[in-house]
Amino acid sequence: MPTDYACHTAAEQAAHSLGPVSAVLAPDRNGPSAEVEVMPVVLRNYLGAGRPTPATVRTGAPVVGVTTGALVLRLCLEGMRAEMEGALALWHGSLRQRLPEVLNRGGAAAREWQALQELQSDAQEVLTYLARRERGGQAGARMLGGQVALMEDVLSGALRRLSVPAESAGQCASGLAGAVGSLFGLGLSPVER
């Protein structure tokens, strides 16, 4: 069973991976990027009201919280179960609506501890289902690694369908797959992914 620490770490990794694509997937929540003034406070106060226009920079990618990361990982685990049950196409079709909804909510409906507890429960459910399904079949770690690799490919395609640029979609899907793998103790190298 995945530990509390593993779930929290995986949710943080997922949140970090979602940051660069959240502006595309959840424009309602993030709004346009704000501009930040690049001028030391002391200099700004010294120059006063007649100061020259300061240089500005655009802020980076919007921050995605751990709760949202956990909710997206739960979607990924749901996809793994859907694949094992032969319903991957249906799950994939629903991502176009569900993924932006989760990012727009921003974890507002759930508390962090609750989302992490549900993530841990879902991960245990996937392990139990996999163990029941594959008795006498392929080795568990290889089967699980294959499931995670398939999840990465499906997520990458789904993100591209949602107008995320191909490079960002690939990086996000790779990060989410790594987070899912870390729930189960899989250290996925770039070659395996």
Residue, then its C-alpha position, 0 to 999 in steps of 0.5 A: m500500500p502506498t504510504d502517506y509520504a509517497c502519496h504527498t510526494a507524488a501529488e507534489q510532483a503532479a502539481h509541479s508537472l501541471g503548472p506549465v499547462s494549467a494556463v491552457l487548461a484552466p484559463d478561468r482560474n489563472g487569468p492572464s499572467a500578471e506583470v511584476e515590477v523589477m525595481p528595488v523598493v528603496l530605489r522606487n521610493y527614492l525616485g518617487a512619483g515622477r520615476p521612469t517606467p520600471a522594467t517589468v517581467r511576466t510571472g511564471a506558470p501558475v502554481v498548482g496546489v498539492t490537492t489539485g495534483a492529488l485529484v489529477l493523479r486520481l484521474c490517472l488511476e481511474g484511467m488505469r482501472a478503465e484500461m484493465e476493464g476495457a473501458l479506456a476509450l470511454w475514459h479518454g473521451s471524458l478527459r477533455q471535459r474532466l481535466p479542465e474541470v479539476l484544474n478550474r476547481g483548484g482543489a477548492a472542494a476538497r481538503e488536502w488531507q482528504a484528497l491524499q487519503e482518497l489518492q492512497s485508497d485509489a492506489q491500493e485499489v489499483l494494486t489489488y485489482l492488478a494482483r487479482r487480474e494477473r495471477g500466474g501472468q506477467a510479473g507485477a512490476r513489469m505489468l504495472g510499468g506497462q500500465v504507467a507507460l500506456m497512461e503516459d501516452v494516453l495523457s500526452g494525446a489527451l493534452r494535445r487534443l486540449s490545445v496544449p503544445a506538443e512539447s509541454a503535453g509530453q513533459c506534463a504527461s511524463g511528469l504525471a506518469g512518473a508521479v503515478g509510478s512513484l506511488f507504487g515505488l517504480g523509479l521510471s528512467p527516461v528509457e522506460r518512459 
